[in-house]
Amino acid sequence: MANKSLAKRQKLTIRIEPSQKALKPRNPLVTAARQRVAGPHQKTVSAQRQEQKRLLNKKLTKPEDE
């Protein structure tokens, strides 16, 4: 318990030069997968139903002057 004074301050850290770090090799499959653009091809049935409901409500609440 000699370092009681460091408990409330920033802890002492040892810094290592970037050239000294031994990094694991990167997985080549992960970078390819993250760069690929993927997404839903079509809206789900519930999303289509909700959109139709919104459009219907918009038409019903629209003023008749137009």
Stockholm file with secondary structure:
# STOCKHOLM 1.0

chainA/1-66         MANKSLAKRQKLTIRIEPSQKALKPRNPLVTAARQRVAGPHQKTVSAQRQEQKRLLNKKLTKPEDE
#=GR chainA/1-66 SS CTTGGGSSSCCCCCCCCGGGCCCCCCCHHHHHHHHSCCCCSSCCHHHHHHHHHHHHHHHHHSCTTC
#=GC SS_cons        CTTGGGSSSCCCCCCCCGGGCCCCCCCHHHHHHHHSCCCCSSCCHHHHHHHHHHHHHHHHHSCTTC
//
